[in-house]
Amino acid sequence: MKVIGTLILGLCVAAVLVGAEDEHEAGVKTKIIALEKAWNQAYKLADTKSLDALLDDHIVLINDDGSTQSKELFLASIKRSNSREEQVSPESMSVHVYGTTAIATGVFRAKGVGNGKPYTRRERFIDMWILKNNNWVCVGTNATPIIH
């Protein structure tokens, strides 16, 4: 009888732990989605201070032409850009959590004016986030234009 009681207790503890893990993962997903939206808003507003806080100092930025860029060059390019973003928003997004790492994937749409001409573009993105010093920061990003 003691063995059955211990087995049932063990199953109950395991169920509680799985539920807590699922709740933690859901919280991380919500946080990463909020950070992605904050990134879009900061980019739209050319808010380099907010972007600086979201991006790790050693982030790997891969541009849509395949070139890479440091954080410093990325932030500088936003300051001197001659385009005006009117909309930067996700059309779809999913987040996968692996402990202290999260990967966000999806599609975003950007609308604005660049070199005096209006543009609309859609890009598929992948962003890698890590929990560093109790804050989530993006350590890698890539966006590929969707052409149709």
C-alpha positions as CSV (number, residue, x, y, z in Angstrom):
1,M,0.0,0.0,0.0
2,K,2.9,2.4,0.8
3,V,4.3,1.8,-2.7
4,I,1.0,2.8,-4.3
5,G,0.8,5.9,-2.1
6,T,4.3,6.9,-3.0
7,L,3.7,6.4,-6.7
8,I,0.6,8.5,-6.6
9,L,2.4,11.2,-4.7
10,G,5.2,11.1,-7.2
11,L,2.8,11.4,-10.1
12,C,1.1,14.4,-8.5
13,V,4.4,16.2,-7.9
14,A,5.4,15.5,-11.5
15,A,2.1,17.0,-12.8
16,V,2.6,20.1,-10.7
17,L,6.1,20.6,-12.0
18,V,5.0,20.1,-15.6
19,G,2.3,22.7,-15.1
20,A,4.7,25.2,-13.6
21,E,7.1,24.7,-16.5
22,D,4.3,25.3,-19.0
23,E,3.3,28.4,-17.1
24,H,6.9,29.7,-17.1
25,E,7.3,29.0,-20.9
26,A,4.0,30.8,-21.6
27,G,5.4,33.8,-19.6
28,V,8.6,33.8,-21.6
29,K,6.7,33.7,-24.9
30,T,4.6,36.6,-23.8
31,K,7.7,38.6,-22.8
32,I,9.5,37.9,-26.1
33,I,6.5,38.9,-28.1
34,A,6.3,42.2,-26.2
35,L,10.1,42.7,-26.8
36,E,9.6,42.1,-30.5
37,K,6.8,44.7,-30.6
38,A,9.0,47.1,-28.6
39,W,11.8,46.6,-31.2
40,N,9.4,47.4,-34.0
41,Q,8.2,50.5,-32.3
42,A,11.7,51.7,-31.4
43,Y,12.8,51.1,-35.0
44,K,9.8,53.0,-36.4
45,L,10.6,56.0,-34.1
46,A,14.4,55.7,-34.6
47,D,14.7,55.3,-30.9
48,T,18.3,54.2,-30.6
49,K,18.3,54.3,-26.8
50,S,15.5,51.7,-26.6
51,L,17.1,49.6,-29.4
52,D,20.4,49.7,-27.5
53,A,18.7,48.2,-24.5
54,L,17.1,45.4,-26.5
55,L,20.1,44.3,-28.4
56,D,23.2,42.6,-27.0
57,D,26.5,44.4,-27.5
58,H,27.7,41.4,-29.5
59,I,24.6,40.8,-31.6
60,V,24.9,39.3,-35.0
61,L,22.8,41.3,-37.4
62,I,22.4,39.8,-40.9
63,N,20.8,42.2,-43.4
64,D,18.5,41.2,-46.2
65,D,21.3,41.5,-48.7
66,G,23.4,38.9,-46.7
67,S,25.8,41.5,-45.2
68,T,26.5,41.6,-41.5
69,Q,26.4,44.6,-39.2
70,S,27.6,45.3,-35.7
71,K,25.2,46.8,-33.2
72,E,27.2,50.1,-33.3
73,L,26.8,50.3,-37.1
74,F,23.1,49.3,-37.0
75,L,22.3,52.0,-34.5
76,A,24.3,54.6,-36.4
77,S,22.5,53.7,-39.6
78,I,19.2,54.4,-38.0
79,K,20.3,57.8,-36.9
80,R,21.4,58.9,-40.4
81,S,18.7,57.1,-42.4
82,N,16.8,59.1,-44.9
83,S,13.7,56.9,-44.7
84,R,10.7,57.5,-42.5
85,E,9.0,54.4,-41.2
86,E,5.2,54.8,-40.9
87,Q,4.4,51.3,-39.9
88,V,6.6,48.4,-38.7
89,S,4.4,45.5,-37.3
90,P,4.4,41.8,-37.2
91,E,1.8,40.0,-39.3
92,S,2.6,36.7,-37.6
93,M,5.0,35.5,-34.9
94,S,5.8,32.4,-33.0
95,V,8.2,31.9,-30.1
96,H,10.0,28.7,-29.1
97,V,11.6,28.5,-25.7
98,Y,14.6,26.4,-24.8
99,G,15.5,27.2,-21.2
100,T,17.2,30.6,-21.2
101,T,17.1,30.9,-25.0
102,A,14.1,31.8,-27.1
103,I,13.7,32.0,-30.9
104,A,11.1,34.2,-32.4
105,T,10.1,33.7,-36.0
106,G,7.5,35.3,-38.2
107,V,6.7,37.9,-40.9
108,F,6.6,41.7,-40.5
109,R,5.4,44.4,-42.7
110,A,7.1,47.8,-43.0
111,K,5.7,50.8,-44.7
112,G,7.3,54.2,-45.1
113,V,9.0,56.7,-47.3
114,G,12.6,56.3,-48.4
115,N,14.5,58.7,-50.7
116,G,11.2,60.5,-51.3
117,K,9.4,57.4,-52.5
118,P,6.8,55.3,-50.6
119,Y,7.6,51.7,-50.0
120,T,6.0,48.6,-48.5
121,R,8.0,45.5,-47.8
122,R,7.4,42.2,-46.0
123,E,10.1,40.1,-44.5
124,R,10.4,36.8,-42.8
125,F,12.5,37.1,-39.7
126,I,14.3,34.9,-37.1
127,D,15.5,36.5,-33.8
128,M,17.4,34.7,-31.1
129,W,17.0,36.0,-27.5
130,I,18.9,34.9,-24.4
131,L,18.3,35.6,-20.7
132,K,21.4,37.6,-19.7
133,N,21.8,39.3,-16.2
134,N,18.0,38.7,-15.7
135,N,17.1,40.6,-18.9
136,W,16.2,39.2,-22.3
137,V,18.4,40.5,-25.1
138,C,18.5,39.7,-28.7
139,V,21.8,38.1,-29.8
140,G,21.1,37.3,-33.4
141,T,18.7,38.5,-36.1
142,N,18.1,37.8,-39.8
143,A,15.3,39.1,-42.1
144,T,14.7,37.9,-45.6
145,P,12.5,39.8,-48.1
146,I,9.3,38.1,-49.2
147,I,8.9,38.8,-52.9
148,H,5.7,37.9,-54.7
